Amino acid sequence: MPILPAEWSLCLPMLPSLRLGSCDRDGNPHVCRALAADMLPDGRMLVLLAEHAAPLVVAAIRETAQVAMLATSPRTNRTLHLKGRDACVEPALPVHAELVASRRNTLTRELAEVDGFAGAPFLDHWYGVAVHELVAVRYTVAGAWNQTPGPHAGQAVELEPGP
């Protein structure tokens, strides 16, 4: 199973602005804000999102198992684009609350530094969900691209052999 190289997997905690998308069987795209993402010990990705805020995305993933994710740092604009073809949707676990809180804190700090949105109410709206309202999307990285603005934008990230 291919995995992200350490250069990218280790920086995932510092890429807190997340978008997750999928297409339904008819090819209609659906995109949502994800609340947290990280690489699992086996090299697959874990993405957490509020199901009530993204019912079309969740339905499309369940239909097609295809996902695309963007992870960005608002402070540096470093951006990683990932795709997967074997995504599955499961209930989030209580242990996932810590990951969501950590990513919220990182995003809060970055937005305050860049845009002056310290304590922005929209963060309470996005992250004000209980763990039982979240779903966990797991997938194998099938492709990765550096989308950081600049001369390397769009360049493929070479995946490494997994465990």
PyMOL commands that set and color helices and strands:
alter all, ss='L'
color gray80, all
select helices_A, chain A and resi 6-9+12-14+51-53+55-64+96-115+121-127+131-133
alter helices_A, ss='H'
color red, helices_A
select strands_A, chain A and resi 2-3+17-23+29-34+36-39+45-50+67-72+79-84+88-91+134-139+143-146+155-156+160-161
alter strands_A, ss='S'
color yellow, strands_A
deselect
rebuild
show_as cartoon
